[in-house]
């Protein structure tokens, strides 16, 4: 049986920093565009969603 391995702090920080790009890429208005490439700012809703994901990750 395979055992899981704890992630290091750097991996966790990368996960947290990836929440906003993931939320904006999944959204319908930016389905295939990257946030940095299109120059648009994330909406308030996208920021709230990203923050809720960060809170979930911290809680886990």
BELJOJO-V708428 format. One record per pair of residues at least 4 apart in sequence whose C-alpha atoms are under 8 Angstrom apart, sorted by the first residue. I is the first residue (numbers start at 1). J is the second residue. D is the distance in Angstrom with one decimal. If there is no record, write none. Layout:
i->[I | I]
j->[J | J]
d->[D | D]
This chain:
i->[7 | 7 | 8 | 9 | 10 | 11 | 12 | 13 | 14 | 15 | 16 | 16 | 18 | 19 | 19 | 19 | 19 | 19 | 20 | 20 | 20 | 20 | 21 | 21 | 21 | 22 | 23 | 23 | 23 | 23 | 24 | 24 | 24 | 24 | 24 | 24 | 25 | 25 | 25 | 25 | 25 | 25 | 26 | 26 | 27 | 30 | 30 | 33 | 33 | 34 | 35 | 35 | 35 | 35 | 36 | 42 | 42 | 43 | 44 | 45 | 46 | 47 | 48 | 49 | 50 | 51 | 52 | 53 | 54 | 55 | 56]
j->[11 | 12 | 12 | 13 | 14 | 15 | 16 | 17 | 18 | 19 | 54 | 57 | 22 | 23 | 50 | 51 | 53 | 54 | 24 | 46 | 47 | 50 | 25 | 34 | 35 | 26 | 27 | 46 | 49 | 50 | 30 | 31 | 34 | 35 | 42 | 46 | 30 | 31 | 32 | 33 | 34 | 35 | 30 | 31 | 31 | 34 | 35 | 37 | 38 | 38 | 39 | 40 | 41 | 42 | 40 | 46 | 47 | 47 | 48 | 49 | 50 | 51 | 52 | 53 | 54 | 55 | 56 | 57 | 58 | 59 | 60]
d->[6.1 | 6.7 | 6.5 | 6.2 | 6.3 | 6.3 | 6.3 | 6.2 | 6.1 | 6.7 | 5.8 | 7.6 | 6.2 | 6.1 | 5.3 | 7.8 | 6.7 | 6.9 | 6.2 | 7.2 | 6.7 | 5.1 | 6.0 | 7.2 | 6.4 | 6.1 | 6.3 | 6.4 | 7.1 | 6.2 | 6.3 | 7.8 | 7.8 | 6.9 | 6.9 | 6.4 | 5.4 | 5.3 | 6.3 | 6.4 | 6.3 | 7.4 | 7.0 | 5.6 | 5.8 | 7.3 | 8.0 | 7.0 | 6.6 | 6.4 | 6.4 | 6.4 | 7.3 | 7.6 | 7.5 | 5.9 | 6.5 | 6.3 | 6.2 | 6.2 | 6.1 | 6.1 | 6.2 | 6.4 | 6.3 | 6.3 | 6.3 | 6.2 | 6.2 | 6.1 | 6.3]
